[in-house]
C-alpha cells in the first residue's frame, strides 16, 4: 500500500520536521494533561473526552494543525516534475489519496494516543473500561472518515482556486459555520466535527453517523475526481 515515493517523502519530511512534531506533540500533551488532571472517576470519563475534544479546541488547534500537515507533506505531489512520472491521471490520484489516508491515520492515532496517555499519567488507568475503549475506537474510525472528507474538500478547493491560502480559509469556514449558526441563532445544529468526535449527537446512533460520514465522503470524492479530470493539465490520460 505504501509506495517507495511516499516512504521517501514521509521519511524526508520527518527528518526535517522533528522539532515541529515534538513541539505539536508536547503542546497537545500539556493541554490534555491539565484538562484531564481532575481526579474524576469512571462515570465522568466520557465527559472528560468531550471536554477535551470540544468545538473550540477542535476549531482553534486540531483543524489548523491538520490542514498545515496535509498542505506541507503532500505538496510535492503537485510538483510539475513529479507529475511527469505518472502516465495515467488515475494513478496519480490514487497514490495521492493513499498518502492522504496514511497521514490522516497517523494523525488521528497520535492525538488519541496522547489523550489516553495523559489519562494514564494522571492516574486514570483504573477507570478506563472496555466500553470507553470501544467508544474511543469508534471515535477513531469517525475521525478518519471525517478528516478524509476535510482533506478531500481542501484539495478540491485547491484545484479549483489554485490558491493554498484561500483553500485553507474556505475549508476552515466550512467547519466553523455550524458553530457560528448554533451560537448566533441558538439552534441545535451539529457540524462535521461534532459527528467526528461524538459531541452533542444525542439521538444519533453509530450506524447513522457512519452512514452520514460515508455518504459525505463519497460525494466529496466524486466532486474531487470530477474537478481533477476537468483540470487543464497536460499529463492527464
C-alpha positions in Angstrom: 0.0 0.0 0.0 2.8 2.4 0.9 4.8 3.3 -2.3 8.5 4.0 -2.3 7.8 7.6 -3.3 5.6 8.2 -0.3 8.1 6.5 2.1 10.8 8.8 0.8 8.7 11.9 1.1 7.5 10.9 4.6 11.0 10.0 5.9 12.5 13.2 4.4 9.7 15.3 5.9 10.0 13.6 9.3 13.8 14.2 9.4 13.4 17.8 8.6 10.4 18.4 10.9 11.3 16.6 14.1 11.2 19.8 16.1 7.7 20.6 14.7 6.4 17.2 15.6 7.9 17.4 19.1 6.5 20.9 19.7 3.0 19.9 18.5 3.0 16.7 20.4 4.3 18.3 23.6 1.8 21.1 23.3 -1.1 18.7 22.9 0.1 16.6 25.8 0.3 19.7 28.1 -3.2 20.7 27.2 -4.6 17.2 27.7 -2.6 16.7 30.9 -4.0 19.7 32.7 -7.6 19.2 31.3 -7.6 15.5 32.5 -6.0 16.2 35.9 -9.3 16.4 37.7 -9.3 13.2 39.6 -12.7 12.1 38.3 -13.8 8.5 38.1 -15.3 6.2 35.7 -18.7 7.9 35.5 -17.2 11.1 34.1 -14.6 9.6 31.8 -16.8 10.2 28.8 -17.3 13.8 30.0 -13.6 14.3 30.1 -13.3 13.1 26.5 -16.0 15.6 25.4 -14.4 18.3 27.5 -11.0 17.8 25.8 -12.4 17.4 22.2 -14.8 20.3 22.4 -15.6 22.5 19.4 -13.3 25.4 20.5 -10.3 23.1 20.8 -11.0 21.3 17.5 -11.5 24.6 15.5 -8.7 26.6 17.1 -6.0 23.8 17.4 -6.7 20.5 15.7 -8.2 21.7 12.4 -5.4 24.2 11.6 -2.7 21.6 12.5 -4.3 19.1 10.2 -4.6 21.5 7.3 -1.0 22.5 7.8 0.2 18.9 7.8 -1.5 17.8 4.7 -0.6 21.0 2.9 3.0 20.6 3.8 3.6 16.9 3.5 1.5 16.3 0.3 2.6 19.5 -1.6 5.3 17.6 -3.6 2.6 15.5 -5.3 1.5 18.7 -7.2 5.1 19.4 -8.3 5.4 19.5 -12.1 8.5 17.3 -12.1 6.8 14.7 -10.0 3.6 14.8 -12.1 5.5 13.8 -15.2 6.3 10.4 -13.7 2.6 9.4 -13.9 1.4 8.2 -17.2 -2.2 8.0 -16.0 -4.1 10.6 -14.1 -5.9 7.9 -12.2 -2.6 6.5 -10.8 -1.5 9.9 -9.5 -5.0 10.4 -7.9 -4.9 7.0 -6.2 -1.4 7.3 -4.9 -2.1 10.8 -3.5 -5.2 9.5 -1.8 -3.3 6.6 -0.3 -0.8 9.1 1.1 -3.6 11.3 2.5 -5.2 8.3 4.2 -1.9 7.3 5.8 -1.2 10.8 7.1 -4.7 11.0 8.5 -4.4 7.6 10.1 -1.1 8.6 11.8 -2.6 12.0 12.8 -5.7 10.5 14.4 -3.9 7.7 16.2 -1.4 10.3 17.5 -3.9 12.7 19.0 -5.9 9.9 20.6 -2.8 8.2 21.9 -1.7 11.5 23.5 -5.1 11.9 25.1 -5.1 8.3 26.5 -1.5 8.7 27.7 -2.4 11.9 29.6 -5.2 9.9 31.3 -2.8 7.2 32.4 -0.2 9.8 33.6 -2.9 11.4 35.7 -3.8 8.0 37.3 -7.0 7.4 35.4 -6.0 4.0 34.1 -8.2 2.1 36.6 -11.2 4.0 35.3 -10.6 3.1 31.6 -13.2 0.5 30.9 -13.8 -1.8 27.8 -16.9 0.4 27.0 -14.8 3.5 27.0 -12.1 1.9 24.8 -14.8 0.8 22.3 -16.1 4.4 22.3 -12.5 5.6 21.5 -12.1 3.1 18.7 -15.4 4.2 17.2 -14.2 7.8 17.6 -11.0 7.0 15.7 -13.0 5.5 12.8 -15.3 8.5 12.6 -12.3 10.9 12.8 -10.5 9.1 9.9 -13.6 9.4 7.8 -14.2 13.0 8.7 -10.6 14.1 8.1 -10.6 12.3 4.8 -13.6 14.4 3.9 -12.0 17.6 5.1 -8.7 16.8 3.3 -10.5 15.9 0.0 -12.6 19.1 0.3 -9.4 21.1 0.8 -7.7 19.7 -2.2 -10.8 20.1 -4.3 -10.8 23.8 -3.5 -7.1 24.0 -4.1 -7.5 22.6 -7.6 -10.4 25.0 -8.3 -8.8 28.2 -6.9 -5.1 27.4 -7.4 -4.6 29.2 -4.1 -3.5 27.4 -0.9 -4.4 30.2 1.4 -7.9 30.7 0.0 -8.5 26.9 0.1 -7.4 26.8 3.8 -9.7 29.7 4.7 -12.7 28.3 2.9 -12.2 24.8 4.4 -12.0 26.4 7.9 -15.1 28.4 7.2 -16.9 25.2 6.3 -16.0 23.8 9.7 -16.8 26.9 11.7 -20.2 27.8 10.1 -22.2 25.2 12.2 -20.8 26.6 15.4 -21.5 30.1 14.3 -25.1 29.3 13.4 -25.5 27.4 16.7 -24.2 30.3 18.7 -25.9 33.1 16.8 -29.3 31.6 16.3 -29.3 29.3 19.3 -30.3 26.3 17.2 -29.1 22.8 17.8 -27.1 22.3 14.7 -24.3 19.7 14.5 -21.3 20.1 12.3 -18.9 17.6 10.8 -16.5 17.9 13.8 -19.4 17.1 16.2 -20.0 13.8 14.4 -16.3 13.0 14.1 -15.7 13.4 17.9 -19.2 12.3 19.0 -20.0 15.6 20.6 -23.7 16.6 21.3 -25.0 13.9 19.0 -27.8 12.7 21.2 -30.4 10.6 19.3 -27.9 9.6 16.6 -26.7 6.0 16.8 -23.3 4.9 15.5 -24.7 3.4 12.3 -26.5 6.7 11.4 -23.3 8.7 12.0 -21.1 6.3 10.0 -23.6 6.3 7.1 -23.7 10.1 7.2 -19.9 10.4 7.2 -19.5 7.8 4.4 -22.1 9.5 2.2 -20.5 12.9 2.7 -17.0 11.4 1.9 -18.2 9.7 -1.3 -19.9 12.9 -2.5 -16.7 15.0 -1.9 -14.6 12.3 -3.5 -16.7 12.3 -6.6 -16.5 16.1 -6.8 -12.8 15.9 -6.4 -12.4 13.3 -9.1 -14.6 15.4 -11.5 -12.6 18.6 -10.8 -9.3 16.8 -11.3 -10.4 15.3 -14.6 -11.6 18.7 -15.8 -8.4 20.4 -14.7 -6.3 21.5 -17.7 -3.1 19.5 -17.0 -1.2 18.2 -20.0 -0.1 14.9 -18.4 -3.6 13.5 -17.8 -4.9 10.4 -19.6 
